[in-house]
Amino acid sequence: MMTPKSGISVAVAIGMIFLFVTVGSAQRQMEKLGRGMVAINQGGGKVYVGWRMLATDPDDIAFNLYGATDGAKSVKLNDRPITQSTNYVVTGVDTGKTNAYIVRPLIGEAEQAASKPFTLRANAPAQPYISIPLKTPDGYTPNDASVGDLDGDGEYEIVLHQVGRGRDNAQSGTTTEPILHAYKLDGTFMWRINLGRNIREGAHYTQFMVYDLDGDGKAGVACKTADGTVDGKGKVIGDANADYRNSKGYILDGPEFLTIFDGQTGAELATTDYIPPRGSVSDWGDDYGNRVDRFLACVAYLDGQRPSLVMCRGYYTRAVLAAWNFRGGTLSNVWTFDSDDGTPGNRDYRGQGNHNLSVGDVDGDGKDEIVYGACAIDDNGTGLYSTGLGHGDAMHLSDIDPDRPGLEVFAIHERPRHPYGANLRDAGSGKVIWGLQLRDPGRGLAMDIDPRHRGYECWANNSDGLYNCRGEKIADSKPRSCNMGIWWDGDLLREILDGSSPRRRGGGRGGAFIDKWDYANGTATRLLDGGDYDCVTNNGTKANPCLCADILGDWREEVVWRTRDNRELRVFTTTIPTDHRFYTLMHDLTYRLSVVWQNVAYNQPTQPGFYLGADMQKPPHPRIKTTGHANADQ
């Protein structure tokens, strides 16, 4: 079933292709980002300041940091140009006064234009987060979030899914109406979209994609809509009075739409019929509405230059992916892949999908493929390969083994009928490199937590220990968590991001935490306890944050948690200095798209397209060109 057949020659060929593409592929259109300035009061007169290095910066760029107190003239704070990091701890600060910080890049000896300032208000409390007050509707809870530059100013805004009463696809019952909100990081409320009664609430129904799809320098929002959806300007899509909910709360009749919303205003920009339509409900594996409404989505650079939207339906049985371009205000269908349309070989792709997906250039041709669980769909909408390994709940695409050419996938599989319950495979060919014979693993994770072993460590919730990227067992002990990861402290290892729920023991007082794996002693050490700040996680045993991504400061990641009372988002950013310096992860192609799909169904952590860990090489320069507006800072 696995096609094409692969071996050492394929791996070598892929490595050669990757080398060629690095040199000769086309540039990809990406957002123009500013410096992402952030300043955090650490108490005792110390202020941590962080900012972005961009992939478009020269390697030898330096920075000068300036501060201004109570509106006075800015004063340079560093004695020498800052060349080894993109963070700085300012001491002797009178935090009882307002302090504003900017950086000016130095190219050669010439200072460049200043960044936008970050203002730390007078008497700001010593806390490692930025507060965003919410307009949460009564009975709702802040859930998944995503980011995009909605207004073209070079900085990110947050799009938040507000969830009321939801239902899993397997559960009957009516739900509340899914709501999307947009907020600026300074707390400004931008818009509200109500998807309406004809979109059911639950993890598998609404996958919202936040990205600049048309290259105008501003991100839009794309998702499935229906009769009664109300955009950010109050306009109703379709029939405002239609109600297609049946007696069990499922929505198995009525039109289905795909809509692009303006990111700055929430206004509808384009609406078309959703592909694939539900057709006969029983074609998807049952007759009551469980499998027909399993949706996934992503953004991919299918032509290697401009982003396309990919909307998907089904993965337990039939699987359909539809690619769209949004150009000149119009949505156009590029291709549709259907496992059940009779195309020779497509039947092998049935039942291979996950509750998540990933995107990356796995075959080295400069164009993105969609890793759809245990199979992959090529950039042109044809099947690249199907492993036949079946459905699973977790999957990670990255350069997991830096000594092999190309990318790898670490995945787990639900109730496998094969000896590869957890496995590492070649992302380009699907060939299994090594596997563990596990029964029904529910979680699995791959990231570098032990510098004594090159590459990412891999484990599953029911594995008998910790494994290196070559499948060798390196320890009997392993982290209790294999959920999410975050780059947080000053080294290149990744930290454990997780939480507890009423059905899970352990975790912080608030159920949200960051831990450091002590590889020498085989234990975890708490770095940040969300309970200290009244923060909690989402989605029960999934215990994920609203978002984890590199949205501010240097290359390390921020984590966004909600407060227990649902009235606030808190954007936590590290205040630990580091002397490791490289460009923002948001300018890595694979990583940026992983932020886009993080909200899809069962949230999975971000992963870059290069090896980020101990003894890593300098990250490769991505071939990108940025599009943005003149008001984006330098």
Residue pairs with C-beta under 8 A, 6 or more apart in sequence:
1 348
1 386
1 387
1 388
2 385
2 386
2 387
2 388
2 430
2 431
3 345
3 348
3 383
3 385
3 386
3 430
4 10
4 385
4 429
6 426
6 429
6 430
6 431
7 431
10 426
10 428
10 429
10 431
11 404
11 405
11 406
11 426
11 429
12 405
14 363
14 364
14 405
14 406
14 426
14 428
14 429
15 364
15 405
15 406
16 405
17 363
17 364
17 365
18 364
18 405
18 406
20 364
21 361
21 364
21 365
21 366
22 620
22 623
24 366
25 304
25 366
25 623
26 304
26 305
26 366
26 623
27 305
27 623
27 624
27 625
28 301
28 304
28 305
28 306
28 589
28 622
28 623
28 624
28 625
29 212
29 215
29 305
29 306
29 307
29 624
29 625
29 626
29 627
30 587
30 589
30 592
30 624
30 625
30 626
30 627
31 148
31 149
31 212
31 217
31 219
31 586
31 626
31 627
31 628
32 149
32 154
32 217
32 626
32 627
32 628
32 629
32 632
33 52
33 54
33 149
33 154
33 155
33 584
33 586
33 587
33 626
33 628
33 632
34 52
34 115
34 116
34 153
34 154
34 155
34 632
34 633
34 634
35 51
35 52
35 103
35 115
35 116
35 633
35 634
36 50
36 51
36 52
36 155
36 156
36 551
36 552
36 553
36 584
37 49
37 50
37 51
37 101
37 102
37 103
37 115
37 116
37 117
37 118
37 552
37 553
38 49
38 50
38 51
38 118
38 130
38 552
38 553
38 573
39 47
39 48
39 49
39 99
39 101
39 118
39 119
39 120
40 47
40 48
40 120
40 127
40 128
40 573
40 575
41 47
41 93
41 95
41 120
41 124
41 125
41 126
41 127
42 48
42 89
42 126
42 575
43 126
45 91
45 92
45 93
45 94
45 95
46 89
46 90
46 91
46 93
47 89
47 90
47 93
47 95
47 99
47 101
47 120
48 87
48 88
48 89
48 90
48 575
48 577
49 65
49 87
49 88
49 89
49 90
49 101
49 118
50 86
50 87
50 88
50 552
50 553
50 554
50 573
50 574
51 63
51 86
51 87
51 103
51 115
51 553
51 554
52 86
52 553
52 554
52 583
52 584
53 61
53 86
53 554
53 555
53 581
53 582
53 583
53 584
54 583
54 584
54 587
55 583
55 584
55 587
55 588
55 621
55 622
55 624
56 587
56 624
56 626
57 105
57 583
58 107
60 83
61 105
61 106
61 107
62 81
62 82
62 83
62 105
62 106
63 81
63 82
63 83
63 86
63 103
63 104
63 105
63 106
64 76
64 78
64 81
64 82
64 103
64 104
64 106
64 111
65 76
65 77
65 78
65 82
65 88
65 90
65 101
65 102
65 103
66 74
66 75
66 76
66 77
66 101
66 102
66 103
66 104
66 114
67 74
67 75
67 77
67 90
67 93
67 99
67 100
67 101
68 74
68 75
68 99
68 100
68 101
68 117
69 94
69 97
69 98
69 99
70 97
70 98
70 122
71 98
71 100
74 100
74 102
77 88
77 90
78 88
81 106
82 88
84 579
84 581
85 554
85 577
85 578
85 579
85 580
85 581
86 553
86 554
86 555
86 581
87 553
87 554
87 577
87 578
88 577
89 577
90 101
93 99
95 120
95 122
95 123
95 124
95 126
96 122
96 123
97 122
98 119
98 120
98 121
98 122
99 119
99 120
100 117
100 118
100 119
100 120
101 117
101 118
101 119
101 120
102 114
102 115
102 116
102 117
102 118
103 114
103 115
104 111
104 112
104 113
104 114
104 115
105 111
105 112
105 113
105 634
106 112
112 634
113 633
113 634
114 633
114 634
115 633
115 634
116 153
116 154
116 155
116 633
127 533
128 528
128 572
128 573
128 574
128 575
129 533
129 570
129 571
129 572
129 573
130 185
130 552
130 570
130 571
130 573
131 187
131 568
131 569
131 570
131 571
132 158
132 183
132 185
132 187
132 568
132 569
132 570
132 571
133 187
133 567
133 568
134 142
134 160
134 181
134 183
134 566
134 567
134 568
134 569
135 181
135 189
135 192
136 142
136 162
136 566
136 567
137 162
137 164
137 179
139 164
139 165
139 176
140 162
140 163
140 164
140 176
140 179
140 566
141 162
141 163
141 164
141 538
141 562
141 566
142 160
142 161
142 162
142 163
142 538
142 546
142 562
142 566
142 569
143 160
143 161
143 162
143 163
143 538
143 539
143 546
144 160
144 161
144 208
144 538
144 544
144 546
144 547
144 598
144 599
144 603
145 158
145 159
145 160
145 161
145 546
145 547
145 560
145 569
145 599
146 158
146 159
146 208
146 209
146 210
146 547
146 595
146 596
146 598
146 599
147 156
147 157
147 158
147 159
147 210
147 547
147 549
147 551
147 595
148 156
148 157
148 159
148 210
148 211
148 212
148 219
148 220
148 221
148 263
149 155
149 156
149 157
149 212
149 217
149 218
149 219
149 263
149 628
149 632
150 157
150 159
150 182
150 190
150 210
150 218
150 219
150 263
150 264
151 157
151 184
151 190
151 218
151 263
151 264
152 216
152 217
152 218
152 264
152 628
152 629
152 631
152 632
153 629
153 631
153 632
154 628
154 629
154 631
154 632
154 633
155 185
156 185
156 551
156 552
157 182
157 183
157 184
157 185
157 190
157 219
157 263
158 182
158 183
158 184
158 185
158 547
158 560
158 569
159 180
159 181
159 182
159 208
159 210
159 221
159 263
160 180
160 181
160 182
160 183
160 546
160 569
161 178
161 179
161 180
161 206
161 208
161 599
162 178
162 179
162 180
162 181
163 176
163 178
163 201
164 175
164 176
164 177
164 179
164 201
165 173
165 174
165 175
165 176
165 201
166 175
166 176
166 201
166 202
166 203
167 173
167 174
167 175
167 200
167 201
167 202
167 249
168 202
168 203
168 204
169 202
169 204
169 205
169 289
169 290
169 291
169 293
169 294
170 290
172 248
172 249
172 250
173 248
173 249
174 245
174 249
175 200
175 201
175 202
175 249
176 201
177 194
177 195
177 196
177 197
177 199
177 201
178 194
178 195
178 199
178 201
178 205
178 206
179 192
179 193
179 194
179 195
180 192
180 193
180 195
180 208
180 221
180 223
180 266
181 189
181 190
181 191
181 192
181 193
182 189
182 190
182 191
182 221
182 232
182 263
182 266
183 189
183 190
183 569
184 190
185 552
185 571
190 232
190 264
190 265
190 266
191 232
191 233
191 265
191 266
192 232
192 266
193 221
193 229
193 230
193 231
193 232
193 261
193 266
194 229
194 230
195 206
195 223
195 225
195 226
195 229
196 225
196 226
196 227
196 228
196 229
196 230
196 237
197 228
197 243
197 245
198 226
198 227
198 228
198 229
198 242
198 243
198 244
198 245
198 251
198 254
199 205
199 206
199 224
199 225
199 226
199 229
199 251
200 249
200 250
200 251
200 293
203 355
203 539
203 601
203 602
204 293
204 294
204 295
204 355
204 601
205 224
205 293
205 295
206 223
206 224
206 295
207 223
207 224
207 295
207 296
207 297
207 311
207 597
207 599
207 600
207 601
208 221
208 222
208 223
208 297
208 599
209 221
209 222
209 223
209 297
209 298
209 299
209 309
209 596
209 597
210 219
210 220
210 221
210 263
210 596
211 219
211 220
211 222
211 299
211 307
211 309
211 596
212 218
212 219
212 220
212 307
212 627
213 220
213 222
213 260
213 299
213 307
213 308
213 309
213 325
213 326
214 220
214 326
214 327
214 328
214 329
215 306
215 627
216 627
217 627
217 628
217 629
217 632
218 262
218 263
218 264
218 629
219 263
220 260
220 261
220 262
220 263
220 269
220 326
221 260
221 261
221 263
221 266
222 258
222 259
222 260
222 261
222 297
222 309
222 311
222 326
223 258
223 259
223 261
223 297
224 256
224 257
224 258
224 259
224 274
224 295
224 311
225 237
225 257
225 258
225 259
225 271
226 237
226 238
226 242
226 244
226 251
226 254
226 255
226 256
226 257
227 237
227 238
227 239
227 240
227 242
227 244
227 254
227 255
228 236
228 237
228 238
228 239
228 240
228 241
228 242
228 243
229 236
229 237
229 238
229 257
229 259
230 236
230 237
231 237
231 259
231 261
231 266
231 267
231 268
232 261
232 262
232 265
232 266
232 267
233 265
233 266
233 267
233 268
235 267
235 268
237 257
237 259
237 268
237 271
238 255
238 257
242 254
244 251
244 252
244 253
244 254
245 251
246 252
246 253
248 288
248 289
250 288
250 289
250 293
251 289
251 293
252 278
252 281
252 289
252 292
255 273
256 273
256 274
256 277
256 278
257 271
257 272
257 273
257 274
258 271
258 272
258 273
258 274
258 275
258 311
258 324
258 331
259 268
259 269
259 270
259 271
260 268
260 269
260 270
260 271
260 326
260 331
261 267
261 268
261 269
262 268
262 269
269 329
270 326
270 329
270 330
270 331
271 331
272 331
274 311
275 311
275 320
275 322
275 333
275 336
276 313
276 320
276 322
276 336
276 338
278 284
278 292
278 293
278 313
281 287
281 288
281 289
281 292
283 292
283 318
283 340
284 291
284 292
284 294
284 313
284 314
284 316
284 317
284 318
285 291
285 292
285 314
285 316
285 317
285 318
286 292
291 314
291 316
291 317
292 313
292 314
293 313
294 313
294 314
294 315
294 316
294 353
294 355
294 601
295 311
295 312
295 313
295 601
296 312
296 313
296 315
296 353
296 355
296 356
296 357
296 372
296 600
296 601
297 309
297 310
297 311
297 312
297 597
297 600
298 310
298 312
298 357
298 358
298 359
298 370
298 593
298 596
298 597
298 600
299 307
299 308
299 309
299 310
299 359
299 593
299 596
299 597
300 307
300 308
300 310
300 323
300 359
300 368
300 369
300 370
300 379
300 593
301 307
301 308
301 367
301 368
301 589
302 308
302 310
302 323
302 334
302 367
302 368
302 379
302 380
303 367
303 379
304 365
304 366
304 367
304 368
304 379
306 325
308 323
308 324
308 325
308 334
309 323
309 324
309 325
309 326
310 321
310 322
310 323
310 324
310 370
311 321
311 322
311 324
312 319
312 320
312 321
312 322
312 353
312 357
312 372
313 319
313 320
314 320
314 339
314 353
315 351
315 352
315 353
315 354
315 355
315 372
315 373
315 391
316 351
316 353
316 391
317 350
317 351
318 338
318 339
318 340
318 350
319 337
319 338
319 339
319 349
319 350
319 351
319 352
319 353
319 372
320 336
320 337
320 338
320 339
320 340
321 336
321 337
321 370
321 372
321 377
321 381
322 333
322 335
322 336
322 337
323 333
323 334
323 335
323 336
323 381
324 331
324 332
324 333
324 334
325 331
325 332
325 334
334 381
335 380
335 381
336 381
337 346
337 349
337 377
337 381
337 382
337 383
338 346
339 346
339 347
339 348
339 349
339 350
340 346
340 347
340 350
345 383
346 383
348 375
348 383
348 386
348 388
349 372
349 375
349 377
349 383
349 386
351 390
351 391
352 372
352 373
352 374
352 375
352 386
352 387
352 388
352 389
352 390
352 391
353 372
353 373
353 374
353 375
353 391
354 372
354 373
354 374
354 391
354 392
354 393
354 394
354 395
354 411
354 602
355 393
355 601
355 602
356 373
356 393
356 394
356 395
356 597
356 600
356 601
356 602
356 603
356 604
357 370
357 371
357 372
357 373
357 395
357 597
357 600
358 370
358 371
358 395
358 396
358 397
358 409
358 594
358 597
358 604
358 607
359 368
359 369
359 370
359 371
359 397
359 590
359 593
359 594
359 597
360 368
360 369
360 371
360 397
360 407
360 427
360 589
360 590
360 593
360 609
361 367
361 368
361 369
361 589
361 590
361 609
362 369
362 371
362 376
362 384
362 397
362 406
362 407
362 427
362 428
363 369
363 378
363 384
363 428
364 406
364 428
365 379
367 379
368 379
368 589
368 593
369 376
369 377
369 378
369 379
369 384
370 376
370 377
371 395
371 397
371 409
371 427
373 391
373 392
373 395
373 411
374 386
374 387
374 388
374 389
374 390
374 391
374 392
374 411
374 413
375 383
375 384
375 385
375 386
375 387
375 430
376 383
376 384
376 385
376 427
376 430
377 383
377 384
378 384
384 428
384 430
385 429
385 430
386 430
387 425
387 430
387 432
389 411
389 413
389 416
389 418
389 420
389 423
389 432
390 413
390 414
390 416
390 417
390 418
391 413
391 414
392 411
392 412
392 413
392 414
392 441
392 444
393 412
393 414
393 442
393 443
393 602
394 411
394 412
394 443
394 444
394 445
394 482
394 602
394 604
395 409
395 410
395 411
395 412
395 604
396 409
396 410
396 411
396 444
396 445
396 446
396 447
396 604
396 605
396 607
397 407
397 408
397 409
397 427
397 590
397 594
397 607
398 407
398 408
398 446
398 456
398 590
398 607
398 608
398 609
398 610
398 611
399 406
399 407
399 408
399 608
399 609
399 610
399 611
400 407
400 408
400 409
400 410
400 424
400 446
400 455
400 456
400 458
400 469
400 611
401 408
401 424
401 433
401 455
401 456
401 469
401 470
402 454
402 455
402 611
402 613
402 616
402 617
403 454
403 455
404 426
404 433
406 426
406 427
406 428
407 427
407 428
407 590
407 609
408 424
408 425
408 426
408 427
408 433
408 469
409 424
409 425
409 426
409 427
410 422
410 423
410 424
410 444
410 445
410 446
410 456
410 458
411 422
411 423
411 425
411 444
412 421
412 422
412 438
412 441
412 442
412 443
412 444
412 460
413 420
413 421
413 422
413 423
413 441
414 440
414 441
414 442
415 439
415 440
416 438
416 439
416 440
419 435
419 437
420 432
420 435
420 436
420 437
421 435
421 436
421 437
421 438
421 439
421 440
421 441
421 460
422 435
422 436
422 438
422 441
422 444
422 458
422 460
422 463
423 432
423 433
423 434
423 435
423 436
424 432
424 433
424 434
424 435
424 446
424 458
424 469
424 471
425 431
425 432
425 433
426 433
433 471
434 470
434 471
435 471
436 460
436 463
436 467
436 471
438 460
438 462
438 463
439 462
440 462
441 460
441 461
441 462
441 463
442 461
442 462
443 460
443 461
443 482
443 483
444 458
444 459
444 460
444 461
444 482
445 458
445 459
445 460
445 479
445 481
445 482
445 483
445 485
445 605
446 456
446 457
446 458
446 469
447 456
447 457
447 485
447 494
447 605
447 613
448 455
448 456
448 457
448 492
448 493
448 494
448 612
448 613
448 614
449 457
449 479
449 493
449 494
449 496
449 517
449 519
450 457
450 466
450 468
450 474
450 475
450 493
450 517
450 519
451 491
451 492
451 493
451 519
451 613
451 614
451 615
452 474
452 519
453 468
453 469
453 474
454 468
454 469
454 614
454 615
455 468
455 469
455 470
455 611
455 613
456 469
456 611
456 613
457 466
457 467
457 468
457 469
457 474
458 466
458 467
458 468
458 469
459 465
459 466
459 467
459 478
459 479
459 482
460 482
461 482
463 478
464 473
464 476
465 473
465 474
465 475
465 476
465 477
465 478
466 473
466 474
466 475
466 476
466 477
466 478
467 473
467 474
468 474
475 519
475 522
476 522
477 522
477 523
478 522
479 496
479 515
479 517
479 524
480 506
480 524
481 496
481 498
481 515
481 524
483 496
483 497
483 498
483 499
483 542
483 543
483 544
484 496
484 497
484 498
484 544
484 545
484 548
484 603
484 604
484 605
485 494
485 495
485 496
485 497
485 605
486 494
486 495
486 496
486 497
486 514
486 548
486 557
486 559
486 605
487 494
487 495
487 550
487 555
487 556
487 557
487 585
487 612
488 495
488 514
488 527
488 528
488 556
488 557
488 574
488 576
489 495
489 516
489 527
489 574
489 576
489 578
490 576
490 577
490 578
490 579
490 580
491 578
491 580
491 614
492 580
492 612
492 613
492 614
492 616
493 516
493 517
493 613
493 614
494 612
494 613
495 514
495 515
495 516
495 517
495 527
496 514
496 515
496 516
496 517
496 524
497 513
497 514
497 545
497 548
497 559
497 605
498 507
498 513
498 515
498 537
498 543
499 507
499 508
499 510
499 511
499 512
499 513
499 530
499 536
499 537
499 543
499 544
499 545
500 506
500 507
500 508
500 511
500 537
500 543
501 511
501 537
501 540
501 541
501 543
502 540
503 540
503 541
504 541
504 543
507 513
507 543
508 526
508 529
508 530
508 531
508 532
509 529
509 531
509 532
510 529
510 530
510 531
510 532
510 533
510 534
510 535
510 536
510 564
511 530
511 531
511 536
511 537
511 543
512 529
512 530
512 531
512 535
512 536
512 537
512 543
512 545
512 561
513 526
513 528
513 529
513 530
513 531
514 526
514 527
514 528
514 559
515 524
515 525
515 526
515 527
516 524
516 525
516 526
516 527
517 524
518 524
518 525
528 572
530 536
530 537
530 561
533 561
533 563
533 570
533 572
534 563
534 564
534 565
535 561
535 562
535 563
535 564
535 570
536 561
536 562
536 563
536 564
537 543
537 544
537 545
537 561
538 544
538 545
538 546
538 562
539 603
542 602
542 603
544 603
545 559
545 560
545 561
546 560
546 561
546 562
546 569
547 559
547 560
547 595
547 598
547 599
548 557
548 558
548 559
548 560
548 598
548 605
548 606
549 557
549 558
549 585
549 586
549 595
549 598
549 606
550 556
550 557
550 558
550 584
550 585
550 586
550 591
550 606
551 558
551 571
551 586
552 558
552 571
552 573
553 573
553 574
554 578
554 581
554 584
555 580
555 581
555 582
555 583
555 584
555 585
556 574
556 578
557 585
557 606
558 571
558 572
558 573
559 571
559 572
560 569
560 570
560 571
560 572
561 569
561 570
561 572
562 568
562 569
562 570
563 569
563 570
582 618
582 619
583 619
585 591
585 592
585 606
585 608
586 592
586 595
587 622
587 624
588 608
588 609
588 610
588 619
588 622
589 609
589 622
589 624
590 607
590 608
590 609
591 606
591 607
591 608
591 609
594 604
594 605
594 606
594 607
595 606
598 604
598 605
598 606
608 619
610 616
610 619
610 620
611 617
612 619
